[in-house]
Amino acid sequence: MARNRGLMSEQLKYEIARELGVDHIVATEGWGGVSSRDCGRVVAKAIEIAEKSLARQM
């Protein structure tokens, strides 16, 4: 079974990367160059945004 990819838009990922200061790494090395710690920070920020969005919908 194929993995479901693309749950988070590329635009959102780049916006979060820019906010966290790792956009230069993504631009020069791609997402593979971003450290695990920074990827975790991107995911945590995306979760925070999603939770806020859900709270506004309720």
N, C-alpha and C positions, 0 to 999 in steps of 0.2 A: 504494500500500500504506500502510495506517495505521501510525503509530508505536505501539510498545508502551509504553503509559504505565502508571504505577502499580507499578513494580517496588519502590519504597520506600513503605511505608505513611505516610499523613499523620501518624499518631501519632509514628512514628520521626523524621520530618522536624522536627516541632515540638519533640520532646525534644532533638534535636541543636541546633536553633536556640536553645533555652533554655540549653543547656549553653555555647554559644558567645556568648551575650549579645545575640543579634539577634532574640529572640522579640518584643520590643516593636515592632520594625519590621514584622515579619510581621503582628502583630495590628492595627496601625494602617494600613499601606499594602499589605499582601499581599506575596507573594513577589516581585513586580515592583519593590518598593521596596528590596529587599536588594541591596547592591552585588555586583558580579561577584566581587570578592575574597572576600566573606563566603559567597557561594554556593559558591565553590570550597572554602572551609573546611568547609562542610556536606558536600559530596560527599566530600572527603578523610576526614572523620570517619566517614561511612557506609561507605566502603571499608575503613577500619580495623576497624570493628565486624564487617563481613562476613568479613574475613580471619580475625579471631579466632574467629568462629563456625565457620568451616570447619576451622580448626586443631583445635578441640575435638571435631569430628565424626570426625576421622581417628584 
